[in-house]
């Protein structure tokens, strides 16, 4: 078993990243309309069909409004991912169990991994592109929050484990580029990926130093 001084100190709370700044009511309405239209396009036609012109038409606003609000398509995608990330964080910080508080820690880790796989099933291509373009960004922002969350739960589930290392290991298993490769080239179903993650998690949490 690890000595107490060998275990990493846990931070007291999880920060929520990338909260949008306060904005005027009309600007907020346009923002929500544009992002809702972007979500619909991605869900229906795929991310490759997301363009500024089509997005403006679907949202019922001028294309200039989209450019002024988001700058370019990368800005739209960044806002979409921030919105989904904030929803995920709120769910695992304060939502119902097993993703939120109230369930055993191992069940909460499993629920987080499954929820993240569901997010990747829609946005995996976008996140994989971001990882490839700027690899260092993968380990900032949302990744740091996810890591803290998993470190806390793994430490609760089995205090004898190296929670920081294992949190990185589990997050590596749901890297966007890894997920896209499994889905596109390995032809794995979402169910198979989740089952594999369950097996990995069970093996990791049962081990001890």
RAWO-V587637 format. One record per helix or strand of 3 or more residues. SS is the DSSP state (hx for helix, st for strand). FROM is the first residue (numbers start at 1). TO is the last residue. Records with the same first field share a line. If there is no record, write none. Layout:
SS: FROM-TO, FROM-TO
This chain:
hx: 4-6, 25-45, 47-49, 52-59, 63-70, 73-94, 105-133, 135-139, 142-157, 163-173, 176-184, 190-206
